[in-house]
């Protein structure tokens, strides 16, 4: 910092206590029901500002296939997941998605969405 002072001086690191849920357990299902009840009150943000150059890909990273069976892009898979959330909740209440793009990726992201 400008004051040459560490703002974390005096702080100690600790591992928070928590619960490890087993998929399918009663506790897991209970928490899942709670989450499903409020998930449509959330806003989902996708940071889509990167090109795939480091990956040897000439386009935007969100256009890369998310899996090999259908070759659906990461963006398509993400949106399908949000639509499934909406379908299983209140179908009349859209699940908001904000896509953060950069100057390098904006046009390609819009084209992918079309």
GROMACS elastic network, one bead per residue, 0.5 to 0.9 nm:
[ bonds ]
;  ai    aj funct       b0    kb
    1     4     6  0.51017   500
    1     5     6  0.60406   500
    1     6     6  0.70778   500
    1     7     6  0.82636   500
    2     5     6  0.76850   500
    3     6     6  0.86471   500
    5     8     6  0.87363   500
    5     9     6  0.81275   500
    6     9     6  0.55562   500
    7    10     6  0.85817   500
    7    11     6  0.88278   500
    8    11     6  0.54524   500
    8    12     6  0.84758   500
    9    12     6  0.85293   500
   21    24     6  0.86102   500
   21    25     6  0.72822   500
   21    27     6  0.68803   500
   21    28     6  0.56705   500
   22    25     6  0.55453   500
   22    26     6  0.87921   500
   22    27     6  0.79985   500
   22    28     6  0.64089   500
   23    26     6  0.88710   500
   23    27     6  0.88585   500
   23    28     6  0.59734   500
   23    29     6  0.79477   500
   24    27     6  0.81477   500
   24    28     6  0.59825   500
   24    29     6  0.62413   500
   25    28     6  0.50626   500
   25    29     6  0.61987   500
   25    30     6  0.85501   500
   26    29     6  0.51336   500
   26    30     6  0.60729   500
   26    31     6  0.86477   500
   27    30     6  0.50978   500
   27    31     6  0.62472   500
   27    32     6  0.84881   500
   28    31     6  0.52563   500
   28    32     6  0.60133   500
   28    33     6  0.86532   500
   29    33     6  0.61480   500
   29    34     6  0.86665   500
   30    33     6  0.52391   500
   30    34     6  0.64565   500
   30    35     6  0.88017   500
   31    34     6  0.50501   500
   31    35     6  0.62090   500
   31    36     6  0.86310   500
   32    35     6  0.50677   500
   32    36     6  0.60995   500
   32    37     6  0.85558   500
   33    36     6  0.51441   500
   33    37     6  0.62071   500
   34    37     6  0.52064   500
   34    38     6  0.68176   500
   34    39     6  0.87174   500
   35    38     6  0.54457   500
   35    39     6  0.57451   500
   36    39     6  0.52342   500
   36    40     6  0.77387   500
   36    85     6  0.80056   500
   36    88     6  0.85935   500
   36    89     6  0.73780   500
   37    40     6  0.75466   500
   37    41     6  0.87574   500
   37    89     6  0.76150   500
   38    41     6  0.54682   500
   38    42     6  0.73419   500
   39    42     6  0.53952   500
   39    43     6  0.85422   500
   39    85     6  0.78922   500
   39    89     6  0.85406   500
   39    95     6  0.83960   500
   40    43     6  0.77089   500
   40    85     6  0.76788   500
   40    86     6  0.71181   500
   40    89     6  0.73551   500
   40    90     6  0.78801   500
   40    93     6  0.74094   500
   40    94     6  0.75560   500
   40    95     6  0.56128   500
   40    96     6  0.80693   500
   41    95     6  0.78270   500
   41    96     6  0.87444   500
   42    95     6  0.74427   500
   42    96     6  0.73913   500
   43    95     6  0.69217   500
   43    96     6  0.50824   500
   43    97     6  0.60628   500
   43    98     6  0.74161   500
   44    82     6  0.85726   500
   44    95     6  0.77914   500
   44    96     6  0.61664   500
   44    98     6  0.62122   500
   44    99     6  0.85053   500
   45    96     6  0.84918   500
   45    97     6  0.58147   500
   45    99     6  0.58642   500
   45   100     6  0.72302   500
   46    75     6  0.87708   500
   46    78     6  0.88400   500
   46    97     6  0.74080   500
   46    98     6  0.62390   500
   46   100     6  0.61130   500
   46   101     6  0.86270   500
   47    50     6  0.82262   500
   47    98     6  0.84588   500
   47    99     6  0.60588   500
   47   101     6  0.66017   500
   48    51     6  0.85557   500
   48    60     6  0.78857   500
   48    61     6  0.73718   500
   48    62     6  0.64790   500
   48    99     6  0.63958   500
   48   100     6  0.54748   500
   48   102     6  0.73436   500
   48   105     6  0.73187   500
   48   106     6  0.85262   500
   48   109     6  0.79650   500
   49    60     6  0.80012   500
   49    61     6  0.83763   500
   49    99     6  0.89306   500
   49   100     6  0.64780   500
   49   103     6  0.79069   500
   49   104     6  0.72461   500
   49   105     6  0.58090   500
   49   106     6  0.78235   500
   50    53     6  0.86637   500
   50    60     6  0.61737   500
   50    61     6  0.60786   500
   50    62     6  0.82525   500
   50   101     6  0.78966   500
   50   102     6  0.74451   500
   50   104     6  0.77460   500
   50   105     6  0.67653   500
   51    54     6  0.79153   500
   51    55     6  0.87645   500
   51    57     6  0.78269   500
   51    58     6  0.73417   500
   51    59     6  0.59552   500
   51    61     6  0.54924   500
   51    62     6  0.86110   500
   51   104     6  0.74989   500
   51   105     6  0.68713   500
   52    55     6  0.52289   500
   52    56     6  0.64222   500
   52    58     6  0.60025   500
   52    59     6  0.57631   500
   52    60     6  0.53842   500
   52    62     6  0.86700   500
   52    64     6  0.82471   500
   53    56     6  0.50423   500
   53    57     6  0.51670   500
   53    58     6  0.58168   500
   53    59     6  0.75284   500
   53    60     6  0.83916   500
   53    61     6  0.86647   500
   54    57     6  0.73047   500
   55    58     6  0.86305   500
   55    61     6  0.86604   500
   57    60     6  0.77532   500
   57    61     6  0.78602   500
   57    64     6  0.81561   500
   58    61     6  0.89385   500
   59    62     6  0.86161   500
   59    63     6  0.70047   500
   59    64     6  0.80248   500
   59   105     6  0.84498   500
   59   108     6  0.77250   500
   60    63     6  0.55965   500
   60    64     6  0.72839   500
   60   104     6  0.87368   500
   60   105     6  0.63146   500
   60   108     6  0.69675   500
   60   109     6  0.74555   500
   61    64     6  0.54164   500
   61    65     6  0.89469   500
   61    73     6  0.89589   500
   61    74     6  0.79243   500
   61    75     6  0.89392   500
   62    65     6  0.80798   500
   62    66     6  0.86174   500
   62    73     6  0.64909   500
   62    74     6  0.50679   500
   62    75     6  0.51537   500
   62    76     6  0.84641   500
   62   109     6  0.79326   500
   62   112     6  0.89590   500
   63    66     6  0.85489   500
   63    72     6  0.84116   500
   63    74     6  0.60343   500
   63    75     6  0.63744   500
   63    76     6  0.82319   500
   63   108     6  0.88673   500
   63   109     6  0.81009   500
   63   112     6  0.72223   500
   64    67     6  0.89452   500
   64    71     6  0.82561   500
   64    72     6  0.80139   500
   64    73     6  0.51314   500
   64    74     6  0.59900   500
   64    75     6  0.83015   500
   65    68     6  0.68559   500
   65    70     6  0.83084   500
   65    72     6  0.52243   500
   65    74     6  0.57489   500
   65    75     6  0.87810   500
   65    77     6  0.88785   500
   66    70     6  0.88440   500
   66    71     6  0.65959   500
   66    72     6  0.60467   500
   66    73     6  0.52916   500
   66    75     6  0.83073   500
   66    76     6  0.86476   500
   66    77     6  0.69719   500
   67    70     6  0.68140   500
   67    71     6  0.55774   500
   67    72     6  0.67278   500
   67    73     6  0.78546   500
   67    74     6  0.82320   500
   68    72     6  0.79219   500
   69    72     6  0.82127   500
   70    73     6  0.88944   500
   72    75     6  0.81120   500
   72    76     6  0.60733   500
   72    77     6  0.63106   500
   73    76     6  0.51399   500
   73    77     6  0.61845   500
   73    78     6  0.85170   500
   74    77     6  0.51518   500
   74    78     6  0.60754   500
   74    79     6  0.86219   500
   75    78     6  0.50636   500
   75    79     6  0.61499   500
   75    80     6  0.85593   500
   75   112     6  0.84338   500
   75   113     6  0.83889   500
   76    79     6  0.51521   500
   76    80     6  0.60551   500
   76    81     6  0.85674   500
   76   112     6  0.89268   500
   76   113     6  0.83794   500
   77    80     6  0.51089   500
   77    81     6  0.62234   500
   77    82     6  0.87781   500
   78    81     6  0.52019   500
   78    82     6  0.64778   500
   78    83     6  0.88153   500
   79    82     6  0.50638   500
   79    83     6  0.61835   500
   79    84     6  0.86185   500
   79    97     6  0.83472   500
   80    83     6  0.50073   500
   80    84     6  0.61526   500
   80    85     6  0.86406   500
   81    84     6  0.50984   500
   81    85     6  0.63207   500
   81    86     6  0.87129   500
   82    85     6  0.50203   500
   82    86     6  0.62696   500
   82    87     6  0.86369   500
   82    95     6  0.64604   500
   82    96     6  0.85381   500
   82    97     6  0.82783   500
   83    87     6  0.60538   500
   83    88     6  0.86211   500
   83    91     6  0.89031   500
   83    94     6  0.82787   500
   83    95     6  0.73738   500
   84    88     6  0.61513   500
   84    89     6  0.84609   500
   85    88     6  0.53407   500
   85    89     6  0.61368   500
   85    90     6  0.87489   500
   85    91     6  0.87942   500
   85    95     6  0.76441   500
   86    89     6  0.50806   500
   86    90     6  0.60480   500
   86    91     6  0.53152   500
   86    92     6  0.80112   500
   86    93     6  0.70067   500
   86    94     6  0.63592   500
   86    95     6  0.60223   500
   87    90     6  0.66735   500
   87    92     6  0.86504   500
   88    91     6  0.71068   500
   89    92     6  0.87588   500
   89    93     6  0.81631   500
   90    93     6  0.54063   500
   90    94     6  0.80495   500
   91    94     6  0.70640   500
   99   109     6  0.88712   500
  100   106     6  0.85413   500
  101   104     6  0.78277   500
  101   105     6  0.57240   500
  101   106     6  0.52025   500
  101   107     6  0.89606   500
  101   109     6  0.74734   500
  102   105     6  0.51787   500
  102   106     6  0.56915   500
  103   106     6  0.55691   500
  103   107     6  0.79634   500
  104   107     6  0.76792   500
  104   108     6  0.82288   500
  105   108     6  0.54404   500
  105   109     6  0.59616   500
  105   110     6  0.86559   500
  106   109     6  0.51649   500
  106   110     6  0.62539   500
  106   111     6  0.86720   500
  107   110     6  0.52055   500
  107   111     6  0.61974   500
  107   112     6  0.86453   500
  108   111     6  0.50437   500
  108   112     6  0.61226   500
  108   113     6  0.86607   500
  109   112     6  0.50673   500
  109   113     6  0.62748   500
  109   114     6  0.87798   500
  110   113     6  0.51141   500
  110   114     6  0.63929   500
  111   114     6  0.51681   500
